[in-house]
Amino acid sequence: MEEGKVYEDVLFIRKMMENNRRKLVDNGLSYIINGSVIAFGIPLTMTMGFLGMDKYIPYVWILLVAAMITLNLLISKKIQKKQSIKTFGSEVFSTVWMACGLSIVIIFILSIATSGITTPAFLTSCASILAIGYLLTGVINDLRFMKVLSVFWWLTAIISGAWELFADIIYMPIFFAMMVLILQLIPATIIYKKWKMNYNEQAI
């Protein structure tokens, strides 16, 4: 009797873990949205700087960040309607990226409101926060390549922090935009395909 109960409990836990894993595969859309906005915003604001429109750059980024947040909320709400069942793991996943996003927004606001945060410091902080998010995402969703990408984000943070030692700071945003394209937009396609496959299986 006791052995049968233990066996049932093991089967229940195993089934719950399998459901969590299928449920937790991220859709990748948030990476596409955020990466696209950043990859578009950096060249745009750099061009504005070359044209002597520096005073308008903070307002452009405020609009871009607002658009990014709005799109993420809309996508998240739409996905939640299709997948109404929540798991502990999915809550952890959402909380991780909410914390990372909020931290980046706070640093962004401070960089605009004060002159104490330089471009290297800002981009270094952003890359470090993204590295944490990617690492935890890789662990939660059991995605090895996300864990590997977190290492490259930390390397990006190191390079950004030491940029002035080997290159002109004016080219630093271009470097960061390239890293976003390589480390975010391209992997997002893989994540989306994996999510789509799991979502279709779940719907069967």
mmCIF file of the C-alpha atoms, coordinates in Angstrom:
data_MODEL
# 
_entry.id   MODEL 
# 
loop_
_atom_site.group_PDB 
_atom_site.id 
_atom_site.type_symbol 
_atom_site.label_atom_id 
_atom_site.label_alt_id 
_atom_site.label_comp_id 
_atom_site.label_asym_id 
_atom_site.label_entity_id 
_atom_site.label_seq_id 
_atom_site.pdbx_PDB_ins_code 
_atom_site.Cartn_x 
_atom_site.Cartn_y 
_atom_site.Cartn_z 
_atom_site.occupancy 
_atom_site.B_iso_or_equiv 
_atom_site.pdbx_formal_charge 
_atom_site.auth_seq_id 
_atom_site.auth_comp_id 
_atom_site.auth_asym_id 
_atom_site.auth_atom_id 
_atom_site.pdbx_PDB_model_num 
ATOM 1   C CA . MET A 1 1   ? 0.000  0.000  0.000   1.00 0.00 ? 1   MET A CA 1 
ATOM 2   C CA . GLU A 1 2   ? 2.748  2.371  0.998   1.00 0.00 ? 2   GLU A CA 1 
ATOM 3   C CA . GLU A 1 3   ? 4.837  1.476  -2.057  1.00 0.00 ? 3   GLU A CA 1 
ATOM 4   C CA . GLY A 1 4   ? 1.858  2.073  -4.344  1.00 0.00 ? 4   GLY A CA 1 
ATOM 5   C CA . LYS A 1 5   ? 1.337  5.533  -2.835  1.00 0.00 ? 5   LYS A CA 1 
ATOM 6   C CA . VAL A 1 6   ? 4.993  6.426  -3.320  1.00 0.00 ? 6   VAL A CA 1 
ATOM 7   C CA . TYR A 1 7   ? 4.835  5.238  -6.932  1.00 0.00 ? 7   TYR A CA 1 
ATOM 8   C CA . GLU A 1 8   ? 1.741  7.372  -7.587  1.00 0.00 ? 8   GLU A CA 1 
ATOM 9   C CA . ASP A 1 9   ? 3.465  10.397 -6.052  1.00 0.00 ? 9   ASP A CA 1 
ATOM 10  C CA . VAL A 1 10  ? 6.524  9.864  -8.244  1.00 0.00 ? 10  VAL A CA 1 
ATOM 11  C CA . LEU A 1 11  ? 4.344  9.616  -11.359 1.00 0.00 ? 11  LEU A CA 1 
ATOM 12  C CA . PHE A 1 12  ? 2.492  12.785 -10.363 1.00 0.00 ? 12  PHE A CA 1 
ATOM 13  C CA . ILE A 1 13  ? 5.722  14.732 -9.824  1.00 0.00 ? 13  ILE A CA 1 
ATOM 14  C CA . ARG A 1 14  ? 7.143  13.436 -13.099 1.00 0.00 ? 14  ARG A CA 1 
ATOM 15  C CA . LYS A 1 15  ? 4.007  14.452 -14.982 1.00 0.00 ? 15  LYS A CA 1 
ATOM 16  C CA . MET A 1 16  ? 4.078  17.898 -13.356 1.00 0.00 ? 16  MET A CA 1 
ATOM 17  C CA . MET A 1 17  ? 7.723  18.388 -14.353 1.00 0.00 ? 17  MET A CA 1 
ATOM 18  C CA . GLU A 1 18  ? 6.963  17.379 -17.946 1.00 0.00 ? 18  GLU A CA 1 
ATOM 19  C CA . ASN A 1 19  ? 4.027  19.788 -18.077 1.00 0.00 ? 19  ASN A CA 1 
ATOM 20  C CA . ASN A 1 20  ? 6.162  22.561 -16.622 1.00 0.00 ? 20  ASN A CA 1 
ATOM 21  C CA . ARG A 1 21  ? 8.886  21.961 -19.176 1.00 0.00 ? 21  ARG A CA 1 
ATOM 22  C CA . ARG A 1 22  ? 6.419  22.104 -22.068 1.00 0.00 ? 22  ARG A CA 1 
ATOM 23  C CA . LYS A 1 23  ? 4.731  25.135 -20.559 1.00 0.00 ? 23  LYS A CA 1 
ATOM 24  C CA . LEU A 1 24  ? 7.964  26.976 -19.803 1.00 0.00 ? 24  LEU A CA 1 
ATOM 25  C CA . VAL A 1 25  ? 9.455  27.096 -23.285 1.00 0.00 ? 25  VAL A CA 1 
ATOM 26  C CA . ASP A 1 26  ? 9.581  30.830 -23.966 1.00 0.00 ? 26  ASP A CA 1 
ATOM 27  C CA . ASN A 1 27  ? 7.955  32.085 -27.171 1.00 0.00 ? 27  ASN A CA 1 
ATOM 28  C CA . GLY A 1 28  ? 10.919 34.313 -28.079 1.00 0.00 ? 28  GLY A CA 1 
ATOM 29  C CA . LEU A 1 29  ? 8.676  37.204 -29.102 1.00 0.00 ? 29  LEU A CA 1 
ATOM 30  C CA . SER A 1 30  ? 9.857  39.466 -26.287 1.00 0.00 ? 30  SER A CA 1 
ATOM 31  C CA . TYR A 1 31  ? 13.466 39.004 -27.456 1.00 0.00 ? 31  TYR A CA 1 
ATOM 32  C CA . ILE A 1 32  ? 12.438 39.911 -30.998 1.00 0.00 ? 32  ILE A CA 1 
ATOM 33  C CA . ILE A 1 33  ? 10.557 43.020 -29.839 1.00 0.00 ? 33  ILE A CA 1 
ATOM 34  C CA . ASN A 1 34  ? 13.274 44.265 -27.485 1.00 0.00 ? 34  ASN A CA 1 
ATOM 35  C CA . GLY A 1 35  ? 16.109 43.404 -29.848 1.00 0.00 ? 35  GLY A CA 1 
ATOM 36  C CA . SER A 1 36  ? 14.421 45.083 -32.805 1.00 0.00 ? 36  SER A CA 1 
ATOM 37  C CA . VAL A 1 37  ? 13.748 48.283 -30.854 1.00 0.00 ? 37  VAL A CA 1 
ATOM 38  C CA . ILE A 1 38  ? 17.318 48.465 -29.576 1.00 0.00 ? 38  ILE A CA 1 
ATOM 39  C CA . ALA A 1 39  ? 18.871 47.578 -32.936 1.00 0.00 ? 39  ALA A CA 1 
ATOM 40  C CA . PHE A 1 40  ? 16.719 50.279 -34.569 1.00 0.00 ? 40  PHE A CA 1 
ATOM 41  C CA . GLY A 1 41  ? 17.096 52.885 -31.832 1.00 0.00 ? 41  GLY A CA 1 
ATOM 42  C CA . ILE A 1 42  ? 20.894 52.890 -31.586 1.00 0.00 ? 42  ILE A CA 1 
ATOM 43  C CA . PRO A 1 43  ? 21.634 53.749 -35.246 1.00 0.00 ? 43  PRO A CA 1 
ATOM 44  C CA . LEU A 1 44  ? 18.746 56.246 -35.235 1.00 0.00 ? 44  LEU A CA 1 
ATOM 45  C CA . THR A 1 45  ? 19.989 58.161 -32.217 1.00 0.00 ? 45  THR A CA 1 
ATOM 46  C CA . MET A 1 46  ? 23.588 58.020 -33.430 1.00 0.00 ? 46  MET A CA 1 
ATOM 47  C CA . THR A 1 47  ? 22.467 59.617 -36.690 1.00 0.00 ? 47  THR A CA 1 
ATOM 48  C CA . MET A 1 48  ? 20.612 62.256 -34.684 1.00 0.00 ? 48  MET A CA 1 
ATOM 49  C CA . GLY A 1 49  ? 23.834 62.933 -32.798 1.00 0.00 ? 49  GLY A CA 1 
ATOM 50  C CA . PHE A 1 50  ? 25.797 63.423 -36.012 1.00 0.00 ? 50  PHE A CA 1 
ATOM 51  C CA . LEU A 1 51  ? 23.083 65.841 -37.208 1.00 0.00 ? 51  LEU A CA 1 
ATOM 52  C CA . GLY A 1 52  ? 23.344 67.910 -34.041 1.00 0.00 ? 52  GLY A CA 1 
ATOM 53  C CA . MET A 1 53  ? 19.999 66.778 -32.623 1.00 0.00 ? 53  MET A CA 1 
ATOM 54  C CA . ASP A 1 54  ? 21.429 65.514 -29.324 1.00 0.00 ? 54  ASP A CA 1 
ATOM 55  C CA . LYS A 1 55  ? 18.812 67.226 -27.155 1.00 0.00 ? 55  LYS A CA 1 
ATOM 56  C CA . TYR A 1 56  ? 16.052 65.138 -28.748 1.00 0.00 ? 56  TYR A CA 1 
ATOM 57  C CA . ILE A 1 57  ? 17.756 61.778 -28.195 1.00 0.00 ? 57  ILE A CA 1 
ATOM 58  C CA . PRO A 1 58  ? 16.446 61.197 -24.615 1.00 0.00 ? 58  PRO A CA 1 
ATOM 59  C CA . TYR A 1 59  ? 12.868 61.804 -25.793 1.00 0.00 ? 59  TYR A CA 1 
ATOM 60  C CA . VAL A 1 60  ? 13.298 59.361 -28.675 1.00 0.00 ? 60  VAL A CA 1 
ATOM 61  C CA . TRP A 1 61  ? 14.496 56.663 -26.287 1.00 0.00 ? 61  TRP A CA 1 
ATOM 62  C CA . ILE A 1 62  ? 11.633 57.370 -23.901 1.00 0.00 ? 62  ILE A CA 1 
ATOM 63  C CA . LEU A 1 63  ? 9.206  56.760 -26.778 1.00 0.00 ? 63  LEU A CA 1 
ATOM 64  C CA . LEU A 1 64  ? 11.076 53.623 -27.861 1.00 0.00 ? 64  LEU A CA 1 
ATOM 65  C CA . VAL A 1 65  ? 11.117 52.177 -24.328 1.00 0.00 ? 65  VAL A CA 1 
ATOM 66  C CA . ALA A 1 66  ? 7.423  52.994 -23.904 1.00 0.00 ? 66  ALA A CA 1 
ATOM 67  C CA . ALA A 1 67  ? 6.670  51.225 -27.198 1.00 0.00 ? 67  ALA A CA 1 
ATOM 68  C CA . MET A 1 68  ? 8.787  48.252 -26.102 1.00 0.00 ? 68  MET A CA 1 
ATOM 69  C CA . ILE A 1 69  ? 6.958  47.910 -22.780 1.00 0.00 ? 69  ILE A CA 1 
ATOM 70  C CA . THR A 1 70  ? 3.533  48.290 -24.424 1.00 0.00 ? 70  THR A CA 1 
ATOM 71  C CA . LEU A 1 71  ? 4.243  45.643 -27.072 1.00 0.00 ? 71  LEU A CA 1 
ATOM 72  C CA . ASN A 1 72  ? 5.577  43.223 -24.461 1.00 0.00 ? 72  ASN A CA 1 
ATOM 73  C CA . LEU A 1 73  ? 2.480  43.664 -22.308 1.00 0.00 ? 73  LEU A CA 1 
ATOM 74  C CA . LEU A 1 74  ? 0.177  43.111 -25.286 1.00 0.00 ? 74  LEU A CA 1 
ATOM 75  C CA . ILE A 1 75  ? 2.026  39.976 -26.381 1.00 0.00 ? 75  ILE A CA 1 
ATOM 76  C CA . SER A 1 76  ? 2.137  38.643 -22.820 1.00 0.00 ? 76  SER A CA 1 
ATOM 77  C CA . LYS A 1 77  ? -1.588 39.208 -22.364 1.00 0.00 ? 77  LYS A CA 1 
ATOM 78  C CA . LYS A 1 78  ? -2.364 37.479 -25.665 1.00 0.00 ? 78  LYS A CA 1 
ATOM 79  C CA . ILE A 1 79  ? -0.228 34.447 -24.799 1.00 0.00 ? 79  ILE A CA 1 
ATOM 80  C CA . GLN A 1 80  ? -1.762 34.186 -21.312 1.00 0.00 ? 80  GLN A CA 1 
ATOM 81  C CA . LYS A 1 81  ? -5.231 33.991 -22.850 1.00 0.00 ? 81  LYS A CA 1 
ATOM 82  C CA . LYS A 1 82  ? -4.135 30.995 -24.930 1.00 0.00 ? 82  LYS A CA 1 
ATOM 83  C CA . GLN A 1 83  ? -2.302 29.372 -22.023 1.00 0.00 ? 83  GLN A CA 1 
ATOM 84  C CA . SER A 1 84  ? -4.403 30.019 -18.953 1.00 0.00 ? 84  SER A CA 1 
ATOM 85  C CA . ILE A 1 85  ? -2.672 27.394 -16.787 1.00 0.00 ? 85  ILE A CA 1 
ATOM 86  C CA . LYS A 1 86  ? 0.149  28.835 -14.708 1.00 0.00 ? 86  LYS A CA 1 
ATOM 87  C CA . THR A 1 87  ? 2.966  26.915 -13.064 1.00 0.00 ? 87  THR A CA 1 
ATOM 88  C CA . PHE A 1 88  ? 5.442  27.832 -10.368 1.00 0.00 ? 88  PHE A CA 1 
ATOM 89  C CA . GLY A 1 89  ? 8.215  27.727 -12.947 1.00 0.00 ? 89  GLY A CA 1 
ATOM 90  C CA . SER A 1 90  ? 6.391  30.052 -15.336 1.00 0.00 ? 90  SER A CA 1 
ATOM 91  C CA . GLU A 1 91  ? 5.867  32.529 -12.514 1.00 0.00 ? 91  GLU A CA 1 
ATOM 92  C CA . VAL A 1 92  ? 9.590  32.407 -11.723 1.00 0.00 ? 92  VAL A CA 1 
ATOM 93  C CA . PHE A 1 93  ? 10.421 32.923 -15.395 1.00 0.00 ? 93  PHE A CA 1 
ATOM 94  C CA . SER A 1 94  ? 8.123  35.960 -15.685 1.00 0.00 ? 94  SER A CA 1 
ATOM 95  C CA . THR A 1 95  ? 9.466  37.418 -12.446 1.00 0.00 ? 95  THR A CA 1 
ATOM 96  C CA . VAL A 1 96  ? 13.072 37.044 -13.591 1.00 0.00 ? 96  VAL A CA 1 
ATOM 97  C CA . TRP A 1 97  ? 12.526 39.040 -16.780 1.00 0.00 ? 97  TRP A CA 1 
ATOM 98  C CA . MET A 1 98  ? 10.311 41.565 -15.032 1.00 0.00 ? 98  MET A CA 1 
ATOM 99  C CA . ALA A 1 99  ? 13.137 42.194 -12.549 1.00 0.00 ? 99  ALA A CA 1 
ATOM 100 C CA . CYS A 1 100 ? 15.731 42.422 -15.328 1.00 0.00 ? 100 CYS A CA 1 
ATOM 101 C CA . GLY A 1 101 ? 13.571 44.768 -17.389 1.00 0.00 ? 101 GLY A CA 1 
ATOM 102 C CA . LEU A 1 102 ? 12.787 46.995 -14.420 1.00 0.00 ? 102 LEU A CA 1 
ATOM 103 C CA . SER A 1 103 ? 16.482 47.210 -13.518 1.00 0.00 ? 103 SER A CA 1 
ATOM 104 C CA . ILE A 1 104 ? 17.417 48.280 -17.054 1.00 0.00 ? 104 ILE A CA 1 
ATOM 105 C CA . VAL A 1 105 ? 14.606 50.863 -17.143 1.00 0.00 ? 105 VAL A CA 1 
ATOM 106 C CA . ILE A 1 106 ? 15.746 52.329 -13.795 1.00 0.00 ? 106 ILE A CA 1 
ATOM 107 C CA . ILE A 1 107 ? 19.338 52.602 -15.014 1.00 0.00 ? 107 ILE A CA 1 
ATOM 108 C CA . PHE A 1 108 ? 18.081 54.121 -18.264 1.00 0.00 ? 108 PHE A CA 1 
ATOM 109 C CA . ILE A 1 109 ? 16.050 56.775 -16.441 1.00 0.00 ? 109 ILE A CA 1 
ATOM 110 C CA . LEU A 1 110 ? 18.973 57.613 -14.184 1.00 0.00 ? 110 LEU A CA 1 
ATOM 111 C CA . SER A 1 111 ? 21.319 57.884 -17.174 1.00 0.00 ? 111 SER A CA 1 
ATOM 112 C CA . ILE A 1 112 ? 18.981 60.495 -18.673 1.00 0.00 ? 112 ILE A CA 1 
ATOM 113 C CA . ALA A 1 113 ? 18.191 62.344 -15.443 1.00 0.00 ? 113 ALA A CA 1 
ATOM 114 C CA . THR A 1 114 ? 21.798 62.545 -14.225 1.00 0.00 ? 114 THR A CA 1 
ATOM 115 C CA . SER A 1 115 ? 25.222 62.902 -15.779 1.00 0.00 ? 115 SER A CA 1 
ATOM 116 C CA . GLY A 1 116 ? 26.806 60.370 -13.434 1.00 0.00 ? 116 GLY A CA 1 
ATOM 117 C CA . ILE A 1 117 ? 26.194 57.331 -15.654 1.00 0.00 ? 117 ILE A CA 1 
ATOM 118 C CA . THR A 1 118 ? 28.414 57.190 -18.735 1.00 0.00 ? 118 THR A CA 1 
ATOM 119 C CA . THR A 1 119 ? 27.644 55.273 -21.926 1.00 0.00 ? 119 THR A CA 1 
ATOM 120 C CA . PRO A 1 120 ? 30.163 52.484 -21.123 1.00 0.00 ? 120 PRO A CA 1 
ATOM 121 C CA . ALA A 1 121 ? 28.739 52.132 -17.607 1.00 0.00 ? 121 ALA A CA 1 
ATOM 122 C CA . PHE A 1 122 ? 25.161 52.027 -18.913 1.00 0.00 ? 122 PHE A CA 1 
ATOM 123 C CA . LEU A 1 123 ? 25.814 49.428 -21.623 1.00 0.00 ? 123 LEU A CA 1 
ATOM 124 C CA . THR A 1 124 ? 27.975 47.362 -19.269 1.00 0.00 ? 124 THR A CA 1 
ATOM 125 C CA . SER A 1 125 ? 25.138 47.294 -16.733 1.00 0.00 ? 125 SER A CA 1 
ATOM 126 C CA . CYS A 1 126 ? 22.585 46.354 -19.409 1.00 0.00 ? 126 CYS A CA 1 
ATOM 127 C CA . ALA A 1 127 ? 24.749 43.527 -20.753 1.00 0.00 ? 127 ALA A CA 1 
ATOM 128 C CA . SER A 1 128 ? 25.357 42.167 -17.231 1.00 0.00 ? 128 SER A CA 1 
ATOM 129 C CA . ILE A 1 129 ? 21.627 42.190 -16.430 1.00 0.00 ? 129 ILE A CA 1 
ATOM 130 C CA . LEU A 1 130 ? 20.833 40.466 -19.740 1.00 0.00 ? 130 LEU A CA 1 
ATOM 131 C CA . ALA A 1 131 ? 23.461 37.829 -18.941 1.00 0.00 ? 131 ALA A CA 1 
ATOM 132 C CA . ILE A 1 132 ? 21.673 37.036 -15.674 1.00 0.00 ? 132 ILE A CA 1 
ATOM 133 C CA . GLY A 1 133 ? 18.319 36.845 -17.449 1.00 0.00 ? 133 GLY A CA 1 
ATOM 134 C CA . TYR A 1 134 ? 19.703 34.569 -20.157 1.00 0.00 ? 134 TYR A CA 1 
ATOM 135 C CA . LEU A 1 135 ? 21.381 32.259 -17.644 1.00 0.00 ? 135 LEU A CA 1 
ATOM 136 C CA . LEU A 1 136 ? 18.245 31.861 -15.540 1.00 0.00 ? 136 LEU A CA 1 
ATOM 137 C CA . THR A 1 137 ? 16.136 31.420 -18.681 1.00 0.00 ? 137 THR A CA 1 
ATOM 138 C CA . GLY A 1 138 ? 18.476 28.648 -19.810 1.00 0.00 ? 138 GLY A CA 1 
ATOM 139 C CA . VAL A 1 139 ? 18.196 26.901 -16.452 1.00 0.00 ? 139 VAL A CA 1 
ATOM 140 C CA . ILE A 1 140 ? 14.405 27.252 -16.173 1.00 0.00 ? 140 ILE A CA 1 
ATOM 141 C CA . ASN A 1 141 ? 13.686 26.163 -19.745 1.00 0.00 ? 141 ASN A CA 1 
ATOM 142 C CA . ASP A 1 142 ? 16.545 23.653 -19.952 1.00 0.00 ? 142 ASP A CA 1 
ATOM 143 C CA . LEU A 1 143 ? 18.060 25.461 -22.965 1.00 0.00 ? 143 LEU A CA 1 
ATOM 144 C CA . ARG A 1 144 ? 21.798 24.950 -23.109 1.00 0.00 ? 144 ARG A CA 1 
ATOM 145 C CA . PHE A 1 145 ? 22.403 27.549 -25.824 1.00 0.00 ? 145 PHE A CA 1 
ATOM 146 C CA . MET A 1 146 ? 20.782 30.224 -23.628 1.00 0.00 ? 146 MET A CA 1 
ATOM 147 C CA . LYS A 1 147 ? 23.285 29.419 -20.898 1.00 0.00 ? 147 LYS A CA 1 
ATOM 148 C CA . VAL A 1 148 ? 26.093 29.762 -23.451 1.00 0.00 ? 148 VAL A CA 1 
ATOM 149 C CA . LEU A 1 149 ? 24.691 33.096 -24.665 1.00 0.00 ? 149 LEU A CA 1 
ATOM 150 C CA . SER A 1 150 ? 24.766 34.404 -21.094 1.00 0.00 ? 150 SER A CA 1 
ATOM 151 C CA . VAL A 1 151 ? 28.553 33.961 -21.139 1.00 0.00 ? 151 VAL A CA 1 
ATOM 152 C CA . PHE A 1 152 ? 28.778 36.040 -24.320 1.00 0.00 ? 152 PHE A CA 1 
ATOM 153 C CA . TRP A 1 153 ? 26.632 38.743 -22.706 1.00 0.00 ? 153 TRP A CA 1 
ATOM 154 C CA . TRP A 1 154 ? 29.083 38.893 -19.811 1.00 0.00 ? 154 TRP A CA 1 
ATOM 155 C CA . LEU A 1 155 ? 31.932 39.146 -22.310 1.00 0.00 ? 155 LEU A CA 1 
ATOM 156 C CA . THR A 1 156 ? 30.000 41.975 -23.984 1.00 0.00 ? 156 THR A CA 1 
ATOM 157 C CA . ALA A 1 157 ? 29.759 43.668 -20.585 1.00 0.00 ? 157 ALA A CA 1 
ATOM 158 C CA . ILE A 1 158 ? 33.521 43.379 -20.081 1.00 0.00 ? 158 ILE A CA 1 
ATOM 159 C CA . ILE A 1 159 ? 34.293 44.713 -23.563 1.00 0.00 ? 159 ILE A CA 1 
ATOM 160 C CA . SER A 1 160 ? 31.835 47.586 -23.086 1.00 0.00 ? 160 SER A CA 1 
ATOM 161 C CA . GLY A 1 161 ? 33.413 48.529 -19.776 1.00 0.00 ? 161 GLY A CA 1 
ATOM 162 C CA . ALA A 1 162 ? 36.920 48.508 -21.226 1.00 0.00 ? 162 ALA A CA 1 
ATOM 163 C CA . TRP A 1 163 ? 35.960 49.970 -24.614 1.00 0.00 ? 163 TRP A CA 1 
ATOM 164 C CA . GLU A 1 164 ? 37.761 53.285 -24.144 1.00 0.00 ? 164 GLU A CA 1 
ATOM 165 C CA . LEU A 1 165 ? 41.053 51.453 -23.714 1.00 0.00 ? 165 LEU A CA 1 
ATOM 166 C CA . PHE A 1 166 ? 41.203 50.261 -27.326 1.00 0.00 ? 166 PHE A CA 1 
ATOM 167 C CA . ALA A 1 167 ? 38.618 52.149 -29.420 1.00 0.00 ? 167 ALA A CA 1 
ATOM 168 C CA . ASP A 1 168 ? 36.799 55.444 -29.827 1.00 0.00 ? 168 ASP A CA 1 
ATOM 169 C CA . ILE A 1 169 ? 33.699 55.598 -27.639 1.00 0.00 ? 169 ILE A CA 1 
ATOM 170 C CA . ILE A 1 170 ? 31.635 56.908 -30.546 1.00 0.00 ? 170 ILE A CA 1 
ATOM 171 C CA . TYR A 1 171 ? 31.637 53.410 -32.088 1.00 0.00 ? 171 TYR A CA 1 
ATOM 172 C CA . MET A 1 172 ? 30.614 51.645 -28.893 1.00 0.00 ? 172 MET A CA 1 
ATOM 173 C CA . PRO A 1 173 ? 26.817 51.811 -29.479 1.00 0.00 ? 173 PRO A CA 1 
ATOM 174 C CA . ILE A 1 174 ? 27.342 50.198 -32.894 1.00 0.00 ? 174 ILE A CA 1 
ATOM 175 C CA . PHE A 1 175 ? 29.174 47.317 -31.228 1.00 0.00 ? 175 PHE A CA 1 
ATOM 176 C CA . PHE A 1 176 ? 26.334 46.894 -28.730 1.00 0.00 ? 176 PHE A CA 1 
ATOM 177 C CA . ALA A 1 177 ? 23.720 46.948 -31.504 1.00 0.00 ? 177 ALA A CA 1 
ATOM 178 C CA . MET A 1 178 ? 25.633 44.196 -33.318 1.00 0.00 ? 178 MET A CA 1 
ATOM 179 C CA . MET A 1 179 ? 25.707 42.107 -30.141 1.00 0.00 ? 179 MET A CA 1 
ATOM 180 C CA . VAL A 1 180 ? 21.947 42.524 -29.807 1.00 0.00 ? 180 VAL A CA 1 
ATOM 181 C CA . LEU A 1 181 ? 21.484 41.279 -33.369 1.00 0.00 ? 181 LEU A CA 1 
ATOM 182 C CA . ILE A 1 182 ? 23.779 38.297 -32.851 1.00 0.00 ? 182 ILE A CA 1 
ATOM 183 C CA . LEU A 1 183 ? 22.911 37.331 -29.281 1.00 0.00 ? 183 LEU A CA 1 
ATOM 184 C CA . GLN A 1 184 ? 19.217 38.203 -29.229 1.00 0.00 ? 184 GLN A CA 1 
ATOM 185 C CA . LEU A 1 185 ? 17.429 38.389 -32.559 1.00 0.00 ? 185 LEU A CA 1 
ATOM 186 C CA . ILE A 1 186 ? 19.003 35.301 -34.119 1.00 0.00 ? 186 ILE A CA 1 
ATOM 187 C CA . PRO A 1 187 ? 18.491 33.033 -31.063 1.00 0.00 ? 187 PRO A CA 1 
ATOM 188 C CA . ALA A 1 188 ? 14.936 34.386 -30.740 1.00 0.00 ? 188 ALA A CA 1 
ATOM 189 C CA . THR A 1 189 ? 14.053 32.587 -33.974 1.00 0.00 ? 189 THR A CA 1 
ATOM 190 C CA . ILE A 1 190 ? 15.241 29.288 -32.492 1.00 0.00 ? 190 ILE A CA 1 
ATOM 191 C CA . ILE A 1 191 ? 13.294 29.898 -29.289 1.00 0.00 ? 191 ILE A CA 1 
ATOM 192 C CA . TYR A 1 192 ? 10.141 30.798 -31.196 1.00 0.00 ? 192 TYR A CA 1 
ATOM 193 C CA . LYS A 1 193 ? 10.295 27.648 -33.320 1.00 0.00 ? 193 LYS A CA 1 
ATOM 194 C CA . LYS A 1 194 ? 10.845 25.502 -30.225 1.00 0.00 ? 194 LYS A CA 1 
ATOM 195 C CA . TRP A 1 195 ? 7.950  27.197 -28.423 1.00 0.00 ? 195 TRP A CA 1 
ATOM 196 C CA . LYS A 1 196 ? 5.685  26.798 -31.455 1.00 0.00 ? 196 LYS A CA 1 
ATOM 197 C CA . MET A 1 197 ? 6.468  23.102 -31.659 1.00 0.00 ? 197 MET A CA 1 
ATOM 198 C CA . ASN A 1 198 ? 5.760  22.558 -27.951 1.00 0.00 ? 198 ASN A CA 1 
ATOM 199 C CA . TYR A 1 199 ? 2.647  24.701 -28.054 1.00 0.00 ? 199 TYR A CA 1 
ATOM 200 C CA . ASN A 1 200 ? 1.243  22.721 -31.001 1.00 0.00 ? 200 ASN A CA 1 
ATOM 201 C CA . GLU A 1 201 ? 1.985  19.456 -29.193 1.00 0.00 ? 201 GLU A CA 1 
ATOM 202 C CA . GLN A 1 202 ? 0.249  20.767 -26.096 1.00 0.00 ? 202 GLN A CA 1 
ATOM 203 C CA . ALA A 1 203 ? -2.804 21.735 -28.128 1.00 0.00 ? 203 ALA A CA 1 
ATOM 204 C CA . ILE A 1 204 ? -3.198 18.194 -29.527 1.00 0.00 ? 204 ILE A CA 1 
# 
